[in-house]
């Protein structure tokens, strides 16, 4: 492919522009365009896109200093390309001369040849005047977060908000979940070592393995046979927690893409019945694919968790996992576009949906059964705010504060109700958990 480096940067600019100007998710924007890039350049494409979105406010602050006046709206893709270019100069090992020349050439590939000179001048001035070293007064640019989220995190986590912001601005490690029905995490660690891959275990989360260096799933021993799955260690806590009392009939509500339901199946054993539902027909296919890869079966349905009358057969479940749709503010380091796509006005709407799903699913839980409410949010409105409101209006509900093991206690913060893992703690994503028990009348 002629000048594949410039092509990769041009496509990266289109991806970034699709997120910033078009409101498209980063994963979807990349998936839609990556076929236009050489397979050998696709890891570079992802690095440029994720890094540029992660540093969005900082990069835009620098662009405002470099441009005499903003680019026209029709040239928003060039603004994105300049951001891609500055990211290369600031936060990659790409040689400056290559970053500049390939980014300038990308402007021509984007059919904006008249703006190539402007890009060249801006990128050279950026290095010459050491703009990256200058103090930044703008809070959004300094922390690379929108103002509403900065203020919310400061309110919810007054002593921890800066650590959360720094964690969100970092790259996430690659965690695996070992299929404990087939082998221990320690045994899989040895298999990785045989393939010259180094990794480590995490005390308290028995199926988790953290790779020292990320790799493609095709390189993982036994991945295609279901011996291991990619899943953050914090996302592995719910299945072990819910299965501690060995329930035999379990519902995984909002199950897509199937990581937690797959973990439940691996732990279930003989006679275990799992029902996995999700309201998104396309995402439910991911659940089927993930279950097929690990070779285990569940009852899978397209269904709305908040409307059990439409799908429930009337047989109570021993346990329910509600991995509620949320702001995903605990997994920003994996999905930096959340900072651009999420709005402050979304949070109250999400908490209302979460509360409605919790109330509806309480109906399908057997007396004495447990419901584990989980989000990948760090915002109180979606977490202990929802659970506390539910407990205040349901006399037959009580929180079970006993953790699945004592070793995870140091990873968690006790909230008014439930527990929170903050992003970056021991390399984990941010997750909230609250275990509710239905009283036996």
C-alpha positions in Angstrom: 0.0 0.0 0.0 1.5 3.3 -1.1 2.5 5.5 1.8 0.8 3.4 4.3 2.0 5.6 7.2 0.1 8.6 5.8 -2.9 6.5 5.1 -3.0 5.2 8.7 -2.9 8.8 10.0 -5.6 9.9 7.6 -7.9 7.1 8.8 -7.0 7.9 12.4 -8.1 11.5 11.8 -11.4 10.2 10.4 -12.0 8.0 13.4 -11.2 10.8 15.9 -13.5 13.2 13.9 -16.3 10.6 13.9 -16.1 10.4 17.7 -15.6 14.1 18.5 -17.8 15.7 15.8 -20.1 12.8 15.0 -20.8 11.2 18.4 -19.8 7.7 17.2 -18.3 5.3 19.7 -14.5 4.8 19.3 -14.7 1.0 18.8 -17.4 1.4 16.2 -15.5 4.1 14.4 -12.4 2.0 14.2 -14.2 -1.2 13.2 -15.9 0.8 10.3 -12.7 2.0 8.9 -9.8 -0.2 9.8 -10.1 -2.4 6.6 -8.6 0.6 4.8 -5.4 0.3 6.7 -2.8 -2.4 6.2 -3.1 -5.2 8.7 0.5 -4.5 9.9 -0.6 -0.9 10.7 -3.8 -1.6 12.6 -2.1 -1.6 16.0 -0.6 1.8 15.2 -4.1 3.0 14.1 -5.6 1.9 17.4 -2.8 3.5 19.4 -3.2 6.8 17.6 -7.0 6.8 17.9 -7.1 5.8 21.6 -4.3 8.1 22.6 -5.7 11.2 20.8 -9.1 10.7 22.3 -7.6 10.0 25.7 -5.7 13.4 25.6 -8.5 15.3 23.8 -8.8 18.4 26.0 -5.0 18.8 26.3 -4.5 18.5 22.6 -7.3 20.9 21.8 -5.8 23.4 24.2 -2.5 23.2 22.3 -4.3 23.5 19.0 -6.0 26.7 20.1 -2.6 28.1 20.9 -1.1 27.1 17.6 -3.9 28.3 15.3 -4.5 31.9 14.8 -8.2 31.1 14.4 -10.3 27.9 14.5 -10.6 25.8 11.4 -13.8 25.9 9.5 -16.4 23.3 10.6 -16.1 21.5 7.2 -12.4 21.0 8.0 -13.0 19.3 11.4 -11.1 16.3 10.1 -8.0 18.4 9.8 -8.4 19.6 13.4 -8.5 15.9 14.3 -5.5 15.2 12.1 -3.5 17.9 13.9 -4.5 16.4 17.2 -3.2 13.0 16.0 0.0 14.7 14.9 0.5 16.5 18.2 -0.2 13.3 20.1 2.6 11.6 18.2 5.1 14.3 19.1 4.0 14.4 22.7 3.3 10.8 23.8 4.8 8.3 21.4 8.3 7.0 20.4 7.6 7.8 16.8 10.5 10.0 15.5 9.5 13.6 15.1 10.4 13.8 11.5 8.3 10.8 10.6 5.4 12.1 12.7 5.5 15.4 10.9 6.0 14.2 7.3 3.4 11.4 7.5 0.8 13.7 9.2 1.3 16.4 6.6 1.0 13.9 3.8 -2.2 12.6 5.4 -3.8 16.0 4.8 -3.3 15.4 1.1 -4.9 12.0 1.3 -7.9 13.7 3.1 -8.2 16.0 0.0 -7.1 19.0 2.0 -3.7 19.8 0.3 -4.0 23.5 0.9 -3.9 22.8 4.7 -0.8 20.7 4.6 1.4 23.7 5.0 -0.6 24.8 8.1 -0.2 21.4 9.7 3.6 21.4 9.0 4.0 24.8 10.6 1.9 24.0 13.6 3.7 20.7 14.4 7.2 22.3 13.9 6.2 25.2 16.1 4.9 22.8 18.8 8.3 21.3 19.2 10.3 24.5 18.7 8.4 26.5 21.3 8.2 23.6 23.7 4.4 24.2 24.1 3.9 20.9 25.9 6.1 22.2 28.7 4.1 25.3 29.4 1.7 25.5 32.4 -1.9 24.8 31.7 -4.5 26.8 33.6 -7.6 25.2 32.0 -8.8 22.5 34.3 -10.3 20.3 31.6 -7.1 20.4 29.6 -5.0 19.7 32.7 -7.0 16.6 33.6 -8.4 15.6 30.2 -11.9 15.3 31.5 -15.1 17.3 30.9 -16.0 19.9 33.5 -19.2 18.1 34.7 -17.3 14.9 35.3 -14.5 16.7 37.1 -17.0 18.3 39.4 -18.9 15.1 40.0 -15.8 13.1 40.9 -14.6 15.8 43.2 -17.9 15.7 45.0 -18.2 11.9 45.2 -14.6 11.2 45.9 -13.0 14.3 47.6 -9.9 12.5 48.7 -9.5 10.2 45.6 -10.7 12.2 42.6 -7.2 13.1 41.4 -6.1 9.4 41.6 -9.2 8.5 39.6 -8.4 11.1 37.0 -4.8 9.9 36.6 -6.0 6.3 36.4 -8.5 7.2 33.7 -5.8 8.9 31.7 -3.6 5.7 31.6 -3.6 2.6 29.5 -5.3 -0.4 31.0 -3.5 -3.7 31.4 -4.6 -7.0 29.8 -6.3 -9.3 32.3 -7.4 -12.9 31.6 -9.9 -15.1 33.3 -8.8 -18.7 33.5 -11.5 -21.4 33.1 -11.3 -22.9 36.5 -13.4 -25.9 35.4 -10.3 -27.0 33.5 -7.3 -25.7 35.3 -6.1 -23.3 38.0 -4.8 -19.9 37.3 -1.3 -21.0 38.5 -1.4 -23.9 35.9 -2.3 -21.5 33.1 0.5 -19.1 34.3 2.9 -22.0 33.6 1.5 -22.5 30.1 2.0 -18.8 29.4 5.6 -19.1 30.6 6.1 -22.0 28.2 5.1 -19.5 25.4 7.6 -16.9 26.7 4.8 -14.7 28.1 5.2 -13.3 31.6 2.2 -12.7 33.9 1.1 -12.5 37.5 -1.7 -13.6 39.8 -3.8 -11.4 42.1 -4.6 -12.7 45.6 -8.3 -12.7 46.3 -9.4 -13.1 42.6 -8.5 -16.7 42.0 -9.2 -16.9 38.3 -7.3 -13.7 37.3 -4.0 -13.5 35.4 -2.5 -10.2 34.4 -0.2 -10.2 31.4 3.0 -8.1 31.6 2.6 -7.2 28.0 -0.7 -7.3 26.0 -0.9 -9.6 23.0 -3.5 -10.8 20.5 -5.9 -13.5 21.7 -4.6 -15.8 19.0 -1.3 -15.9 20.8 -2.9 -17.1 24.1 -2.6 -20.9 24.7 -6.0 -22.5 24.5 -7.9 -19.3 24.0 -9.9 -20.6 21.0 -10.8 -23.8 23.0 -12.1 -21.8 26.0 -9.2 -22.3 28.4 -9.0 -18.5 29.1 -11.0 -15.4 28.3 -10.1 -11.7 28.3 -11.8 -10.0 31.3 -10.7 -7.4 33.8 -10.1 -8.9 37.2 -12.7 -6.5 38.8 -15.3 -7.9 36.4 -14.4 -11.4 37.7 -15.5 -10.7 41.2 -19.3 -10.9 40.7 -19.5 -14.5 39.5 -17.4 -15.8 42.5 -19.5 -13.7 44.9 -22.8 -14.8 43.6 -21.8 -18.5 43.4 -20.5 -18.6 47.0 -23.7 -20.3 48.2 -23.8 -22.6 45.2 -27.2 -21.5 43.7 -28.5 -23.9 41.1 -30.8 -21.6 39.2 -29.3 -18.2 38.3 -30.4 -15.2 36.1 -27.8 -13.0 34.5 -29.7 -9.9 33.5 -28.1 -7.5 31.0 -25.7 -10.3 30.1 -24.0 -9.0 26.9 -21.3 -9.5 25.9 -21.3 -12.6 28.0 -18.1 -12.4 30.1 -19.8 -12.7 33.5 -22.3 -15.3 32.4 -19.5 -17.4 30.9 -17.7 -17.2 34.3 -20.9 -18.3 36.1 -21.1 -21.3 33.8 -17.5 -22.2 34.5 -18.2 -22.2 38.2 -21.7 -23.8 38.0 -20.9 -27.5 37.7 -23.4 -30.3 37.2 -27.1 -29.4 37.3 -26.5 -25.7 37.2 -29.1 -23.7 35.2 -28.3 -20.2 33.9 -30.6 -17.9 32.1 -28.9 -15.0 30.3 -30.9 -12.1 28.9 -30.2 -8.8 27.2 -32.4 -6.3 25.4 -30.0 -5.8 22.5 -30.5 -8.5 19.8 -27.1 -7.8 18.2 -25.2 -7.9 21.5 -26.9 -11.1 22.6 -25.1 -12.8 19.6 -21.9 -12.0 21.4 -23.2 -13.9 24.4 -23.9 -17.0 22.3 -20.4 -16.7 20.7 -18.6 -16.4 24.0 -20.6 -19.4 25.5 -19.9 -21.5 22.4 -16.1 -20.8 22.7 -16.0 -22.1 26.3 -18.2 -25.0 25.4 -21.0 -24.4 27.9 -24.7 -23.8 27.5 -27.3 -21.4 29.0 -30.8 -20.4 28.2 -30.2 -17.1 26.2 -33.0 -14.7 25.4 -33.5 -11.2 24.0 -35.5 -9.7 26.8 -35.8 -6.4 28.8 -34.8 -7.0 32.4 -37.2 -4.3 33.6 -40.2 -6.2 32.1 -40.2 -9.7 33.5 -43.8 -10.3 32.6 -42.7 -10.5 29.0 -40.2 -13.3 29.5 -40.3 -14.8 33.0 -41.9 -18.3 33.4 -42.8 -17.7 37.0 -40.1 -20.0 38.5 -38.1 -18.0 41.0 -34.3 -17.8 40.7 -32.0 -18.7 43.5 -29.7 -15.8 42.6 -29.7 -12.8 40.2 -26.8 -10.9 38.7 -27.8 -7.4 37.6 -24.9 -5.9 35.8 -26.8 -2.7 35.2 -26.4 -0.4 32.2 -24.4 2.6 33.5 -22.2 5.6 32.6 -19.2 3.3 32.4 -17.1 5.9 34.2 -15.1 3.1 35.9 -13.7 1.9 32.6 -12.7 5.1 30.9 -9.1 4.0 30.5 -10.4 1.2 28.2 -13.0 3.4 26.6 -11.7 7.0 26.6 -14.6 8.1 24.3 -16.9 7.9 27.3 -15.5 11.3 28.4 -16.7 12.8 25.1 -19.9 10.9 24.6 -21.4 10.9 28.1 -23.3 13.9 29.4 -24.2 15.1 32.9 -27.9 14.8 32.0 -27.4 11.1 31.3 -26.7 10.2 34.9 -30.1 10.8 36.4 -31.8 9.0 33.5 -29.4 6.0 34.0 -30.1 5.9 37.7 -33.8 5.8 37.0 -33.4 2.9 34.6 -31.1 1.1 37.1 -33.7 1.5 39.9 -36.5 0.2 37.7 -34.5 -2.9 36.7 -33.6 -3.6 40.3 -37.2 -3.3 41.4 -38.4 -5.5 38.5 -35.8 -8.2 39.0 -36.5 -8.4 42.8 -39.8 -10.0 41.8 -38.1 -13.0 40.1 -35.8 -13.7 43.1 -36.8 -16.5 45.5 -37.1 -15.8 49.2 -33.7 -16.3 50.8 -32.0 -15.6 47.4 -29.4 -13.1 46.6 -29.2 -10.3 44.0 -25.9 -8.8 43.2 -26.1 -5.3 41.8 -23.1 -4.3 39.8 -22.0 -1.3 37.7 -18.8 -0.2 36.1 -19.5 3.3 37.3 -17.7 5.3 40.1 -20.6 7.8 40.5 -22.7 7.7 43.7 -25.9 8.5 41.9 -25.7 5.2 40.0 -24.3 3.1 42.8 -25.1 3.5 46.5 -27.7 6.1 45.6 -29.7 3.5 43.7 -29.2 0.7 46.3 -30.0 2.9 49.2 -33.2 4.1 47.6 -34.2 0.6 46.9 -33.6 -0.6 50.5 -35.6 2.3 51.9 -38.7 1.2 49.9 -38.4 -2.6 50.1 -38.8 -4.0 53.6 -38.0 -7.5 52.4 -34.5 -6.5 51.2 -31.3 -6.4 53.4 -27.7 -5.9 52.4 -25.3 -8.8 52.9 -22.0 -7.1 53.6 -19.9 -10.3 53.8 -17.3 -10.3 51.0 -16.6 -13.5 49.1 -13.1 -13.5 50.6 -11.1 -11.3 52.9 -8.3 -10.8 50.4 -10.4 -8.4 48.3 -11.2 -6.2 51.2 -8.1 -4.1 50.7 -9.1 -3.5 47.0 -12.5 -2.1 47.9 -13.9 1.1 49.5 -17.0 0.6 51.7 -19.8 2.9 50.7 -23.1 3.8 52.4 -24.4 0.7 50.7 -22.1 -1.7 48.8 -18.4 -1.6 47.9 -16.4 0.2 45.3 -13.2 -0.7 43.5 -11.6 2.5 42.1 -10.0 2.4 38.7 -6.3 1.7 38.9 -6.4 -0.1 42.2 -4.0 -3.1 41.7 -4.5 -2.5 38.0 -8.2 -3.0 38.1 -11.1 -1.3 36.4 -13.6 0.7 38.5 -16.6 -1.4 39.7 -19.3 -1.1 42.2 -21.0 -4.1 44.0 -23.9 -4.5 46.4 -25.3 -7.9 47.5 -28.9 -7.9 48.5 -30.7 -10.7 50.2 -34.5 -11.3 50.1 -35.9 -12.0 53.5 -37.8 -15.2 54.1 -41.3 -14.2 55.4 
